[in-house]
Amino acid sequence: MALPKSMRLKGHRTFDYIYKNSLRYQGKLMTFRIARSNPKILISHNNFDSLNNFKIAIAISKKFSKKAVVRNKIRRMLQDCLLKNFSQENNHKPYWLLVNLKAGDFYNDKIKLLEEFQHLIFKSGLSK
């Protein structure tokens, strides 16, 4: 199950804003960056519904894996984990989340990835 379009972040100005104005939660395998939402940035993308809701982007570089199939599989796995642990009441929190996976040869160990992802979700206060 993929993330609804209303929950996805896009645009280089959005990512620039998150890098400059975010709190960082760091793990061994990934980094969470959480910033207050700034709906003015998204207006140019013609996404007027749910401008102030929670949004997420999962960035996986080519250093992680050269194969797009592997990167997309990991992205979908993390999105499913987020949707399972994410309560609907948190959708109205005006935050943007950027998840960056660190480069390494650990993508075969999905259990470690999911454990750290869930740990950082709880640590950041996004889930109960």
N, CA, C and O atoms as a GROMACS GRO file, in nm:
protein
  512
    1MET      N    1   0.085  -0.118   0.000
    1MET     CA    2   0.000   0.000   0.000
    1MET      C    3   0.090   0.124   0.000
    1MET      O    4   0.174   0.138   0.088
    2ALA      N    5   0.073   0.211  -0.096
    2ALA     CA    6   0.155   0.331  -0.107
    2ALA      C    7   0.094   0.445  -0.026
    2ALA      O    8  -0.023   0.442   0.012
    3LEU      N    9   0.176   0.545  -0.002
    3LEU     CA   10   0.127   0.663   0.069
    3LEU      C   11   0.027   0.738  -0.017
    3LEU      O   12   0.044   0.745  -0.139
    4PRO      N   13  -0.077   0.793   0.043
    4PRO     CA   14  -0.169   0.877  -0.035
    4PRO      C   15  -0.095   0.999  -0.088
    4PRO      O   16  -0.002   1.048  -0.024
    5LYS      N   17  -0.136   1.048  -0.203
    5LYS     CA   18  -0.069   1.164  -0.263
    5LYS      C   19  -0.070   1.284  -0.170
    5LYS      O   20   0.021   1.367  -0.175
    6SER      N   21  -0.172   1.295  -0.087
    6SER     CA   22  -0.182   1.410   0.001
    6SER      C   23  -0.076   1.408   0.111
    6SER      O   24  -0.057   1.508   0.180
    7MET      N   25  -0.008   1.294   0.129
    7MET     CA   26   0.094   1.284   0.235
    7MET      C   27   0.236   1.297   0.180
    7MET      O   28   0.330   1.299   0.259
    8ARG      N   29   0.253   1.308   0.051
    8ARG     CA   30   0.387   1.311  -0.007
    8ARG      C   31   0.439   1.453  -0.020
    8ARG      O   32   0.365   1.547  -0.048
    9LEU      N   33   0.570   1.467   0.002
    9LEU     CA   34   0.637   1.595  -0.017
    9LEU      C   35   0.705   1.594  -0.153
    9LEU      O   36   0.751   1.490  -0.200
   10LYS      N   37   0.711   1.711  -0.217
   10LYS     CA   38   0.785   1.720  -0.342
   10LYS      C   39   0.831   1.864  -0.362
   10LYS      O   40   0.775   1.957  -0.305
   11GLY      N   41   0.932   1.878  -0.443
   11GLY     CA   42   0.984   2.010  -0.477
   11GLY      C   43   1.112   2.044  -0.402
   11GLY      O   44   1.122   2.020  -0.282
   12HIS      N   45   1.209   2.098  -0.473
   12HIS     CA   46   1.338   2.126  -0.412
   12HIS      C   47   1.328   2.234  -0.305
   12HIS      O   48   1.406   2.232  -0.209
   13ARG      N   49   1.235   2.328  -0.319
   13ARG     CA   50   1.220   2.431  -0.214
   13ARG      C   51   1.171   2.370  -0.083
   13ARG      O   52   1.208   2.415   0.025
   14THR      N   53   1.088   2.267  -0.094
   14THR     CA   54   1.040   2.198   0.025
   14THR      C   55   1.156   2.132   0.098
   14THR      O   56   1.168   2.144   0.220
   15PHE      N   57   1.242   2.064   0.024
   15PHE     CA   58   1.355   1.995   0.086
   15PHE      C   59   1.456   2.095   0.142
   15PHE      O   60   1.514   2.072   0.248
   16ASP      N   61   1.478   2.205   0.073
   16ASP     CA   62   1.566   2.310   0.125
   16ASP      C   63   1.513   2.364   0.258
   16ASP      O   64   1.589   2.384   0.352
   17TYR      N   65   1.382   2.386   0.263
   17TYR     CA   66   1.319   2.435   0.385
   17TYR      C   67   1.338   2.336   0.500
   17TYR      O   68   1.370   2.375   0.612
   18ILE      N   69   1.318   2.208   0.472
   18ILE     CA   70   1.332   2.106   0.577
   18ILE      C   71   1.476   2.100   0.628
   18ILE      O   72   1.498   2.091   0.748
   19TYR      N   73   1.572   2.105   0.537
   19TYR     CA   74   1.713   2.100   0.580
   19TYR      C   75   1.750   2.219   0.668
   19TYR      O   76   1.829   2.205   0.761
   20LYS      N   77   1.694   2.334   0.641
   20LYS     CA   78   1.730   2.454   0.717
   20LYS      C   79   1.653   2.466   0.849
   20LYS      O   80   1.706   2.524   0.944
   21ASN      N   81   1.532   2.413   0.857
   21ASN     CA   82   1.443   2.439   0.971
   21ASN      C   83   1.397   2.313   1.043
   21ASN      O   84   1.283   2.309   1.090
   22SER      N   85   1.480   2.213   1.053
   22SER     CA   86   1.431   2.087   1.108
   22SER      C   87   1.506   2.044   1.234
   22SER      O   88   1.620   2.084   1.259
   23LEU      N   89   1.438   1.960   1.310
   23LEU     CA   90   1.501   1.886   1.419
   23LEU      C   91   1.547   1.754   1.360
   23LEU      O   92   1.479   1.695   1.275
   24ARG      N   93   1.663   1.707   1.403
   24ARG     CA   94   1.719   1.585   1.345
   24ARG      C   95   1.724   1.474   1.450
   24ARG      O   96   1.769   1.495   1.562
   25TYR      N   97   1.676   1.357   1.410
   25TYR     CA   98   1.684   1.237   1.492
   25TYR      C   99   1.767   1.137   1.414
   25TYR      O  100   1.729   1.095   1.304
   26GLN      N  101   1.880   1.099   1.471
   26GLN     CA  102   1.975   1.019   1.397
   26GLN      C  103   1.984   0.878   1.452
   26GLN      O  104   1.985   0.857   1.573
   27GLY      N  105   1.990   0.783   1.361
   27GLY     CA  106   2.011   0.643   1.396
   27GLY      C  107   2.131   0.592   1.320
   27GLY      O  108   2.197   0.666   1.247
   28LYS      N  109   2.160   0.464   1.336
   28LYS     CA  110   2.275   0.406   1.266
   28LYS      C  111   2.249   0.391   1.116
   28LYS      O  112   2.341   0.401   1.035
   29LEU      N  113   2.123   0.368   1.080
   29LEU     CA  114   2.090   0.338   0.941
   29LEU      C  115   2.019   0.450   0.868
   29LEU      O  116   2.018   0.454   0.744
   30MET      N  117   1.959   0.543   0.943
   30MET     CA  118   1.882   0.650   0.878
   30MET      C  119   1.875   0.774   0.966
   30MET      O  120   1.910   0.772   1.084
   31THR      N  121   1.830   0.882   0.905
   31THR     CA  122   1.814   1.009   0.973
   31THR      C  123   1.674   1.061   0.947
   31THR      O  124   1.626   1.060   0.833
   32PHE      N  125   1.608   1.107   1.053
   32PHE     CA  126   1.477   1.173   1.042
   32PHE      C  127   1.501   1.323   1.054
   32PHE      O  128   1.576   1.366   1.141
   33ARG      N  129   1.436   1.401   0.970
   33ARG     CA  130   1.435   1.546   0.982
   33ARG      C  131   1.289   1.588   0.988
   33ARG      O  132   1.212   1.560   0.896
   34ILE      N  133   1.252   1.656   1.097
   34ILE     CA  134   1.113   1.698   1.116
   34ILE      C  135   1.109   1.849   1.127
   34ILE      O  136   1.181   1.909   1.207
   35ALA      N  137   1.024   1.911   1.045
   35ALA     CA  138   1.009   2.057   1.045
   35ALA      C  139   0.860   2.092   1.049
   35ALA      O  140   0.776   2.013   1.007
   36ARG      N  141   0.830   2.210   1.101
   36ARG     CA  142   0.693   2.260   1.095
   36ARG      C  143   0.657   2.280   0.948
   36ARG      O  144   0.741   2.320   0.867
   37SER      N  145   0.533   2.252   0.916
   37SER     CA  146   0.492   2.266   0.776
   37SER      C  147   0.490   2.413   0.734
   37SER      O  148   0.468   2.502   0.816
   38ASN      N  149   0.512   2.435   0.607
   38ASN     CA  150   0.508   2.568   0.548
   38ASN      C  151   0.425   2.558   0.419
   38ASN      O  152   0.481   2.539   0.311
   39PRO      N  153   0.293   2.569   0.431
   39PRO     CA  154   0.206   2.546   0.315
   39PRO      C  155   0.230   2.639   0.197
   39PRO      O  156   0.196   2.605   0.084
   40LYS      N  157   0.289   2.755   0.220
   40LYS     CA  158   0.314   2.849   0.110
   40LYS      C  159   0.404   2.787   0.003
   40LYS      O  160   0.390   2.818  -0.116
   41ILE      N  161   0.494   2.700   0.045
   41ILE     CA  162   0.586   2.637  -0.050
   41ILE      C  163   0.512   2.542  -0.145
   41ILE      O  164   0.547   2.532  -0.262
   42LEU      N  165   0.409   2.473  -0.094
   42LEU     CA  166   0.338   2.373  -0.173
   42LEU      C  167   0.232   2.430  -0.266
   42LEU      O  168   0.180   2.358  -0.351
   43ILE      N  169   0.198   2.557  -0.251
   43ILE     CA  170   0.092   2.615  -0.333
   43ILE      C  171   0.124   2.605  -0.483
   43ILE      O  172   0.034   2.587  -0.564
   44SER      N  173   0.252   2.616  -0.518
   44SER     CA  174   0.289   2.609  -0.659
   44SER      C  175   0.266   2.470  -0.719
   44SER      O  176   0.266   2.455  -0.841
   45HIS      N  177   0.246   2.367  -0.635
   45HIS     CA  178   0.222   2.232  -0.685
   45HIS      C  179   0.073   2.202  -0.702
   45HIS      O  180   0.036   2.088  -0.730
   46ASN      N  181  -0.011   2.303  -0.684
   46ASN     CA  182  -0.156   2.291  -0.701
   46ASN      C  183  -0.216   2.180  -0.616
   46ASN      O  184  -0.310   2.111  -0.658
   47ASN      N  185  -0.163   2.163  -0.496
   47ASN     CA  186  -0.216   2.064  -0.402
   47ASN      C  187  -0.280   2.142  -0.287
   47ASN      O  188  -0.219   2.157  -0.181
   48PHE      N  189  -0.402   2.192  -0.308
   48PHE     CA  190  -0.465   2.283  -0.213
   48PHE      C  191  -0.534   2.209  -0.099
   48PHE      O  192  -0.550   2.265   0.010
   49ASP      N  193  -0.576   2.084  -0.122
   49ASP     CA  194  -0.639   2.010  -0.012
   49ASP      C  195  -0.528   1.954   0.078
   49ASP      O  196  -0.426   1.906   0.029
   50SER      N  197  -0.550   1.960   0.204
   50SER     CA  198  -0.459   1.908   0.307
   50SER      C  199  -0.321   1.973   0.302
   50SER      O  200  -0.220   1.905   0.319
   51LEU      N  201  -0.316   2.104   0.280
   51LEU     CA  202  -0.187   2.173   0.279
   51LEU      C  203  -0.121   2.171   0.416
   51LEU      O  204   0.002   2.168   0.426
   52ASN      N  205  -0.201   2.174   0.520
   52ASN     CA  206  -0.146   2.187   0.654
   52ASN      C  207  -0.132   2.053   0.726
   52ASN      O  208  -0.102   2.050   0.845
   53ASN      N  209  -0.153   1.943   0.658
   53ASN     CA  210  -0.146   1.811   0.721
   53ASN      C  211  -0.003   1.760   0.724
   53ASN      O  212   0.088   1.821   0.668
   54PHE      N  213   0.015   1.647   0.792
   54PHE     CA  214   0.143   1.580   0.801
   54PHE      C  215   0.183   1.528   0.662
   54PHE      O  216   0.101   1.470   0.591
   55LYS      N  217   0.310   1.549   0.625
   55LYS     CA  218   0.360   1.500   0.497
   55LYS      C  219   0.496   1.436   0.517
   55LYS      O  220   0.568   1.469   0.611
   56ILE      N  221   0.531   1.344   0.427
   56ILE     CA  222   0.655   1.268   0.440
   56ILE      C  223   0.723   1.250   0.306
   56ILE      O  224   0.658   1.244   0.201
   57ALA      N  225   0.856   1.240   0.310
   57ALA     CA  226   0.936   1.203   0.194
   57ALA      C  227   1.042   1.105   0.242
   57ALA      O  228   1.105   1.127   0.346
   58ILE      N  229   1.063   0.999   0.168
   58ILE     CA  230   1.166   0.902   0.199
   58ILE      C  231   1.268   0.908   0.086
   58ILE      O  232   1.238   0.873  -0.028
   59ALA      N  233   1.389   0.953   0.120
   59ALA     CA  234   1.495   0.971   0.021
   59ALA      C  235   1.598   0.860   0.036
   59ALA      O  236   1.655   0.840   0.144
   60ILE      N  237   1.622   0.788  -0.072
   60ILE     CA  238   1.720   0.680  -0.072
   60ILE      C  239   1.814   0.707  -0.189
   60ILE      O  240   1.772   0.704  -0.304
   61SER      N  241   1.940   0.732  -0.159
   61SER     CA  242   2.034   0.768  -0.265
   61SER      C  243   2.084   0.645  -0.341
   61SER      O  244   2.063   0.532  -0.298
   62LYS      N  245   2.149   0.670  -0.452
   62LYS     CA  246   2.206   0.561  -0.531
   62LYS      C  247   2.325   0.496  -0.461
   62LYS      O  248   2.365   0.386  -0.496
   63LYS      N  249   2.379   0.565  -0.362
   63LYS     CA  250   2.487   0.504  -0.284
   63LYS      C  251   2.434   0.389  -0.201
   63LYS      O  252   2.507   0.296  -0.168
   64PHE      N  253   2.307   0.394  -0.167
   64PHE     CA  254   2.242   0.288  -0.092
   64PHE      C  255   2.236   0.161  -0.177
   64PHE      O  256   2.275   0.053  -0.133
   65SER      N  257   2.186   0.175  -0.298
   65SER     CA  258   2.180   0.065  -0.394
   65SER      C  259   2.171   0.125  -0.534
   65SER      O  260   2.099   0.222  -0.556
   66LYS      N  261   2.243   0.068  -0.626
   66LYS     CA  262   2.239   0.119  -0.763
   66LYS      C  263   2.109   0.084  -0.833
   66LYS      O  264   2.070   0.149  -0.930
   67LYS      N  265   2.041  -0.018  -0.784
   67LYS     CA  266   1.919  -0.065  -0.851
   67LYS      C  267   1.796   0.008  -0.796
   67LYS      O  268   1.771   0.009  -0.676
   68ALA      N  269   1.721   0.069  -0.887
   68ALA     CA  270   1.600   0.141  -0.847
   68ALA      C  271   1.496   0.046  -0.790
   68ALA      O  272   1.417   0.085  -0.704
   69VAL      N  273   1.495  -0.078  -0.835
   69VAL     CA  274   1.400  -0.177  -0.785
   69VAL      C  275   1.420  -0.199  -0.636
   69VAL      O  276   1.324  -0.207  -0.560
   70VAL      N  277   1.546  -0.208  -0.594
   70VAL     CA  278   1.578  -0.229  -0.453
   70VAL      C  279   1.539  -0.106  -0.372
   70VAL      O  280   1.480  -0.118  -0.265
   71ARG      N  281   1.573   0.012  -0.422
   71ARG     CA  282   1.540   0.136  -0.350
   71ARG      C  283   1.390   0.152  -0.336
   71ARG      O  284   1.342   0.191  -0.229
   72ASN      N  285   1.314   0.124  -0.440
   72ASN     CA  286   1.168   0.136  -0.435
   72ASN      C  287   1.107   0.033  -0.340
   72ASN      O  288   1.010   0.063  -0.272
   73LYS      N  289   1.162  -0.086  -0.336
   73LYS     CA  290   1.112  -0.190  -0.246
   73LYS      C  291   1.131  -0.147  -0.100
   73LYS      O  292   1.041  -0.163  -0.018
   74ILE      N  293   1.248  -0.091  -0.070
   74ILE     CA  294   1.276  -0.042   0.065
   74ILE      C  295   1.184   0.075   0.099
   74ILE      O  296   1.132   0.083   0.210
   75ARG      N  297   1.164   0.165   0.004
   75ARG     CA  298   1.076   0.281   0.025
   75ARG      C  299   0.933   0.236   0.056
   75ARG      O  300   0.870   0.288   0.149
   76ARG      N  301   0.882   0.141  -0.021
   76ARG     CA  302   0.746   0.090   0.002
   76ARG      C  303   0.735   0.020   0.137
   76ARG      O  304   0.634   0.032   0.205
   77MET      N  305   0.839  -0.053   0.176
   77MET     CA  306   0.839  -0.123   0.304
   77MET      C  307   0.832  -0.021   0.418
   77MET      O  308   0.757  -0.042   0.514
   78LEU      N  309   0.909   0.087   0.410
   78LEU     CA  310   0.908   0.190   0.514
   78LEU      C  311   0.774   0.266   0.516
   78LEU      O  312   0.724   0.301   0.622
   79GLN      N  313   0.717   0.290   0.398
   79GLN     CA  314   0.587   0.357   0.392
   79GLN      C  315   0.480   0.271   0.457
   79GLN      O  316   0.396   0.323   0.531
   80ASP      N  317   0.481   0.141   0.431
   80ASP     CA  318   0.384   0.051   0.494
   80ASP      C  319   0.398   0.052   0.645
   80ASP      O  320   0.299   0.055   0.718
   81CYS      N  321   0.522   0.050   0.692
   81CYS     CA  322   0.548   0.053   0.836
   81CYS      C  323   0.494   0.183   0.897
   81CYS      O  324   0.435   0.181   1.005
   82LEU      N  325   0.515   0.292   0.829
   82LEU     CA  326   0.465   0.421   0.879
   82LEU      C  327   0.313   0.422   0.884
   82LEU      O  328   0.254   0.465   0.982
   83LEU      N  329   0.249   0.374   0.779
   83LEU     CA  330   0.103   0.375   0.775
   83LEU      C  331   0.042   0.284   0.880
   83LEU      O  332  -0.066   0.313   0.932
   84LYS      N  333   0.109   0.175   0.913
   84LYS     CA  334   0.058   0.085   1.017
   84LYS      C  335   0.070   0.147   1.155
   84LYS      O  336  -0.017   0.126   1.240
   85ASN      N  337   0.177   0.222   1.179
   85ASN     CA  338   0.201   0.281   1.312
   85ASN      C  339   0.148   0.423   1.325
   85ASN      O  340   0.150   0.479   1.435
   86PHE      N  341   0.101   0.480   1.218
   86PHE     CA  342   0.061   0.620   1.217
   86PHE      C  343  -0.088   0.630   1.243
   86PHE      O  344  -0.168   0.576   1.167
   87SER      N  345  -0.126   0.699   1.348
   87SER     CA  346  -0.268   0.715   1.376
   87SER      C  347  -0.323   0.833   1.297
   87SER      O  348  -0.251   0.929   1.269
   88GLN      N  349  -0.448   0.826   1.262
   88GLN     CA  350  -0.511   0.929   1.179
   88GLN      C  351  -0.515   1.064   1.249
   88GLN      O  352  -0.513   1.167   1.182
   89GLU      N  353  -0.519   1.065   1.381
   89GLU     CA  354  -0.521   1.194   1.453
   89GLU      C  355  -0.390   1.269   1.436
   89GLU      O  356  -0.388   1.392   1.445
   90ASN      N  357  -0.281   1.198   1.411
   90ASN     CA  358  -0.152   1.264   1.387
   90ASN      C  359  -0.145   1.328   1.249
   90ASN      O  360  -0.056   1.409   1.223
   91ASN      N  361  -0.238   1.293   1.162
   91ASN     CA  362  -0.236   1.349   1.027
   91ASN      C  363  -0.261   1.499   1.028
   91ASN      O  364  -0.229   1.568   0.930
   92HIS      N  365  -0.317   1.551   1.135
   92HIS     CA  366  -0.345   1.694   1.140
   92HIS      C  367  -0.235   1.772   1.210
   92HIS      O  368  -0.247   1.893   1.230
   93LYS      N  369  -0.128   1.704   1.248
   93LYS     CA  370  -0.013   1.775   1.302
   93LYS      C  371   0.060   1.842   1.186
   93LYS      O  372   0.090   1.777   1.087
   94PRO      N  373   0.087   1.968   1.198
   94PRO     CA  374   0.150   2.039   1.084
   94PRO      C  375   0.301   2.017   1.080
   94PRO      O  376   0.379   2.109   1.103
   95TYR      N  377   0.342   1.894   1.049
   95TYR     CA  378   0.484   1.862   1.039
   95TYR      C  379   0.515   1.799   0.905
   95TYR      O  380   0.430   1.736   0.842
   96TRP      N  381   0.640   1.819   0.863
   96TRP     CA  382   0.692   1.752   0.746
   96TRP      C  383   0.807   1.665   0.790
   96TRP      O  384   0.890   1.708   0.870
   97LEU      N  385   0.814   1.544   0.739
   97LEU     CA  386   0.917   1.448   0.776
   97LEU      C  387   0.996   1.408   0.652
   97LEU      O  388   0.940   1.372   0.549
   98LEU      N  389   1.128   1.416   0.664
   98LEU     CA  390   1.219   1.368   0.559
   98LEU      C  391   1.302   1.256   0.619
   98LEU      O  392   1.370   1.275   0.720
   99VAL      N  393   1.297   1.139   0.557
   99VAL     CA  394   1.374   1.023   0.601
   99VAL      C  395   1.486   1.001   0.500
   99VAL      O  396   1.459   0.979   0.382
  100ASN      N  397   1.610   1.008   0.545
  100ASN     CA  398   1.726   0.981   0.460
  100ASN      C  399   1.791   0.852   0.506
  100ASN      O  400   1.829   0.840   0.622
  101LEU      N  401   1.805   0.756   0.416
  101LEU     CA  402   1.876   0.634   0.449
  101LEU      C  403   2.024   0.653   0.421
  101LEU      O  404   2.062   0.710   0.319
  102LYS      N  405   2.105   0.605   0.513
  102LYS     CA  406   2.250   0.617   0.497
  102LYS      C  407   2.299   0.508   0.404
  102LYS      O  408   2.239   0.401   0.394
  103ALA      N  409   2.408   0.536   0.337
  103ALA     CA  410   2.466   0.439   0.245
  103ALA      C  411   2.523   0.321   0.322
  103ALA      O  412   2.574   0.337   0.433
  104GLY      N  413   2.514   0.205   0.264
  104GLY     CA  414   2.568   0.086   0.328
  104GLY      C  415   2.510  -0.039   0.267
  104GLY      O  416   2.420  -0.033   0.183
  105ASP      N  417   2.562  -0.151   0.310
  105ASP     CA  418   2.517  -0.279   0.255
  105ASP      C  419   2.427  -0.350   0.355
  105ASP      O  420   2.441  -0.471   0.378
  106PHE      N  421   2.334  -0.277   0.414
  106PHE     CA  422   2.246  -0.335   0.516
  106PHE      C  423   2.104  -0.352   0.465
  106PHE      O  424   2.017  -0.393   0.542
  107TYR      N  425   2.078  -0.321   0.340
  107TYR     CA  426   1.940  -0.326   0.291
  107TYR      C  427   1.886  -0.469   0.289
  107TYR      O  428   1.765  -0.488   0.281
  108ASN      N  429   1.974  -0.568   0.296
  108ASN     CA  430   1.924  -0.706   0.302
  108ASN      C  431   1.866  -0.740   0.438
  108ASN      O  432   1.786  -0.832   0.450
  109ASP      N  433   1.905  -0.665   0.543
  109ASP     CA  434   1.854  -0.690   0.677
  109ASP      C  435   1.733  -0.600   0.702
  109ASP      O  436   1.745  -0.495   0.766
  110LYS      N  437   1.619  -0.641   0.653
  110LYS     CA  438   1.498  -0.559   0.661
  110LYS      C  439   1.448  -0.545   0.805
  110LYS      O  440   1.385  -0.445   0.839
  111ILE      N  441   1.476  -0.644   0.887
  111ILE     CA  442   1.432  -0.638   1.026
  111ILE      C  443   1.500  -0.523   1.098
  111ILE      O  444   1.436  -0.448   1.172
  112LYS      N  445   1.631  -0.509   1.078
  112LYS     CA  446   1.704  -0.398   1.141
  112LYS      C  447   1.651  -0.263   1.092
  112LYS      O  448   1.633  -0.170   1.171
  113LEU      N  449   1.627  -0.254   0.962
  113LEU     CA  450   1.574  -0.129   0.905
  113LEU      C  451   1.440  -0.093   0.969
  113LEU      O  452   1.420   0.021   1.011
  114LEU      N  453   1.349  -0.189   0.976
  114LEU     CA  454   1.217  -0.163   1.032
  114LEU      C  455   1.224  -0.130   1.181
  114LEU      O  456   1.151  -0.043   1.230
  115GLU      N  457   1.311  -0.201   1.254
  115GLU     CA  458   1.325  -0.173   1.397
  115GLU      C  459   1.373  -0.030   1.420
  115GLU      O  460   1.320   0.041   1.505
  116GLU      N  461   1.474   0.011   1.345
  116GLU     CA  462   1.524   0.147   1.363
  116GLU      C  463   1.422   0.250   1.317
  116GLU      O  464   1.409   0.356   1.380
  117PHE      N  465   1.351   0.222   1.210
  117PHE     CA  466   1.248   0.313   1.162
  117PHE      C  467   1.142   0.334   1.269
  117PHE      O  468   1.103   0.447   1.298
  118GLN      N  469   1.094   0.224   1.328
  118GLN     CA  470   0.994   0.234   1.434
  118GLN      C  471   1.050   0.305   1.557
  118GLN      O  472   0.980   0.385   1.620
  119HIS      N  473   1.175   0.276   1.590
  119HIS     CA  474   1.238   0.344   1.705
  119HIS      C  475   1.242   0.494   1.684
  119HIS      O  476   1.211   0.571   1.776
  120LEU      N  477   1.280   0.538   1.564
  120LEU     CA  478   1.288   0.682   1.536
  120LEU      C  479   1.148   0.746   1.529
  120LEU      O  480   1.133   0.863   1.564
  121ILE      N  481   1.048   0.671   1.484
  121ILE     CA  482   0.911   0.723   1.485
  121ILE      C  483   0.867   0.751   1.627
  121ILE      O  484   0.811   0.857   1.656
  122PHE      N  485   0.891   0.656   1.718
  122PHE     CA  486   0.853   0.676   1.858
  122PHE      C  487   0.937   0.785   1.924
  122PHE      O  488   0.885   0.865   2.002
  123LYS      N  489   1.066   0.788   1.894
  123LYS     CA  490   1.158   0.886   1.953
  123LYS      C  491   1.118   1.028   1.914
  123LYS      O  492   1.128   1.121   1.994
  124SER      N  493   1.073   1.045   1.790
  124SER     CA  494   1.036   1.177   1.741
  124SER      C  495   0.897   1.220   1.786
  124SER      O  496   0.860   1.336   1.773
  125GLY      N  497   0.818   1.126   1.841
  125GLY     CA  498   0.685   1.159   1.889
  125GLY      C  499   0.577   1.155   1.784
  125GLY      O  500   0.468   1.208   1.807
  126LEU      N  501   0.603   1.093   1.672
  126LEU     CA  502   0.504   1.085   1.564
  126LEU      C  503   0.402   0.975   1.586
  126LEU      O  504   0.295   0.976   1.523
  127SER      N  505   0.432   0.880   1.672
  127SER     CA  506   0.341   0.770   1.696
  127SER      C  507   0.329   0.746   1.846
  127SER      O  508   0.411   0.793   1.924
  128LYS      N  509   0.229   0.673   1.883
  128LYS     CA  510   0.205   0.646   2.026
  128LYS      C  511   0.296   0.536   2.075
  128LYS      O  512   0.291   0.500   2.193
   0.00000   0.00000   0.00000
